[in-house]
């Protein structure tokens, strides 16, 4: 079970901390940037910082919390703008910072992320993006080690290659759905997770395109079947009624949950 950051977990020496940098679905909203989450845990006498997605508008909020030099690794769930386009800004900072160029940052991402983000930067200078970021491809079902974290990826259902992620230490676990339509593999990945950070872009009352996003009821159903400790609902577009999403969640989930907002923190 998770505890809010203002009520420290029982063992802060081993705790994982999740901070919501941005959570607006599909595009930045008036109250939040697009998707970006910071996961931190102790490692080798310091704090290791894993950035999960870096969507439109998120880089500004991120700098309120951390020095960008202190980002140890990045995990990109998929290559839609609302999950990765602020990589262009981070590239500029990491290459041209007046205190010196950053060491290359490991970036776990779908295949082809380097060339794609180089083109997104928009000039020949973008060819240097692979000097600043060490791109490594996700492999469906495989785990990688990043500092204190074991990160397991599962390919989910979306118009582009998209991955849900399980991020865990020996004592805690967070599962992030990324963007996905209905996908049973997400239940398998989330089994027993302390925190389940799951998208709910759609409402049950809507006429929703298939294989694109989840509703709050679907997120709640997955949380119930996976037996998670706490459900954190995210990726709600600015045009969507949050109260309706909340009502949908309650039809399938009776455990603790909340609709996240930018700046929220959780400790597990």
N, C-alpha and C positions, 0 to 999 in steps of 0.2 A: 504494500500500500504506500502511496506517495504522500508527502507532506509538503505544503506550500513553503516557499523558500524563507518566509519570515518566521516559520516554525522549524528550526533545524532538524534534520533527520537524526536518528539515534546515534549514528556513527558518521560524523562529518568527515573523518579521515578517509573514508572509502566511498562517500556519497557521489552519485551522479547528479548533475544539475542541468535542467533544461530551461532555456530562456527563449521565449517567443520574440523574435526580432520583427517578423512580419507574418501575417496570416490571411491577408485578403485574397479571396479566390479569383483567379483568372486575370486580375489587373490590380494595381494599387488602388486602395480606397481612400476616402477622406480621413479615416482613423487609423489606417495601417498600410505599410508597404505590402508587396506581394510576399510569397513564401520564403521564409528564412528562419532557421532555428539554430541556436548555439547549444552544444552539448559539452559539458565540462566534467572532468574527474581528476583526482590527484594521480600523478605519475612521476616517478623518479624525483621526488622532492619538490615538485612544482605542479601547476595546473595545466593539464592538456586540454586544448580547445579544438573541437571538431565542429565545423560549420556545415550544416545540412541545408542545401539549396541556398541560392543567393539571387532571389527574384527582383523584379523591377522595384526600385526605390529603397531596397533594404540596406544598401551600403551606408547611407546616412545614419540610420538608427543604430546600426552595428557599432559605429565609431563612438557612440555615447557610452558604450559598455566596455570595449576592449581597444587596445592598440592593434591596428591591423597587422603589425609585425608578429603578434602573438598568436595568430591563427596557425595551428599546426597542420591541419588537413581539411579538405573539403569533400563532401559527398553530394553529388548532384543526382537527384532522382530521375530527371529527364530533361530534355532540351527545349522545353517551351519557355517563352520569354519570362513568364511570371515565376519561373524557378531558376533561371540562370543568367538573365541578361545583365545583372549588375557585376558579373564577372569582368565585363569591359572596364568598369571603373576600378575594380581591384587590380586589374592588369596595369592600368596607368599608375596607380599608387606604388605597386610593387616594382615597377621598372624605373620610374622617374623620381622616386622619393628623394628629397634633398639630402637626407642622411645616408643615402646609398641604396642600391638595388637589393631587394629581398632575395634570400635563397629561394630556389624553386619550391613551390608548395605542392604536395601530393594532392591530386584531384581524382577521386573515384567517380566514374561517370559512364554513361552509355557510349558504345563504340562511335567514333567519329567526332567526339566532343571538341578536340583540339582544332581541326579544320573548321568546324561549324562556328565556334566562338571566335576564331580568327576572322572569318568573314563577317560575323556580327559586329566586330570592332570597326570594320568599315574602311580600311585602307591597307596598303602594303605593309604598314607598320604592324598590323595584326599578325603577320607571319611570326613575329617574335613571341607570340603568346605561349608557344610550347617551350620557350626558354624560361618563362616565369612560372609555368604550371607543369607539373609532372603528371600527365594524364595516364590513367590506368583504367582499363575497361572492366565494368561489372561482368561477372559470369554468373548466370542464373543458378541459384542454389549454393553457390560457394561462399566461403567466409574469408575475410581478410583481417589482419591485425593492424590497428592504428593506435599506437600508444597503449593506453589501458583498455582499449575497446576491441572487442571482436564484432565485426560488422558483417552480417549475412544479407545478401540481396536475393530478392525473388522478382522475376518478371511478372508484371501484372497487366491489366487490360486498359489500353489507351491508344489514341491514334498514332503515337510515336512510341518507340521503345521506352518503357517506364518501369521503374523498380521500386518496390517497397523494401524497407530496410529494418533489420533488427540490430540494435546497438546495445551491447551488453558488456558488463564486467562480471566477475565471479559472484557479485552480490546484488546486482540490479539489472533491469532491462527496460528499454524503450523501443517500441515498434512504431514506425512511421509508414503510413500507407502510401505517401506520395500522392499522385493523381491516378485514380483507377476507376473503372467501371466494376460491376460485380465480378469478384475473383475469389474462388474458394481457397486458392493458395495463400491469400492474405490471412485467413483463419488459421491455417497451419503455422504460418510465420509468427502469429501473435499469441500463440498458446502460452498462458501463464505470465504474460508480460506485466510488469508493474505499471507502466504507462502505455496506453495505446493512443497515439496521436493520429487520428483518422479523419480524412476529408469527408465533408458532407456538403457538396456544392448544390445539390438538387433538393427539392421538397416533394413529398409524396403526392401532393395535389397537382403537380405540374405534369405537362406532357414532355417527358425527358428523352433526349436522344439515347440510344443504346450504347453500351461499351465505352462510356466517356467518364462519368462521375458516379458517386454514391449519394443516396439520401441519408438523412439522419436515422431513419428506421433501419436502413441497411447497415450503417455503421454500428448501431446499437445491437443488431442481430449478430454481427461478427464479433463484437465485444463479448456478448453473452456466450456464444459458442466457444470462444477462445479462452474464456475464464480469466479475463484480464483484471488487474487491480483497480484501474481507474481509466475512464474514457475521456480523452481530450479531443473535442470536435473542432476541426479547423477548415480552412480553405472555403469559407462562406463568402460569396461575392457581395459587394456593397449593395447590390440591388435586391438581395434576398432578405426576407423577414426572418431575423434570428429567432424570434419567438416561435415561428412555425417549425424551424429546424429543431428547436428544443422539444417541442411537442412531439415531433416525429421520433426523436431519440427515445422518449419515454414510453413509446408503444412497444419497444423491443428490449429495453435495458433498464434494470431497476437498481443498478449499482451507482457509485459516485461518478459524476461527470460534470464537465462544464464546457461551454463554448469559449475557446481561448480568445485572448485579445493581445495586441502588441504590448510587450513589456511584462507579460505574465511569466512567473518563474515557478518551477517545481523541483523538488529534491526527492530522490529515491535512493 
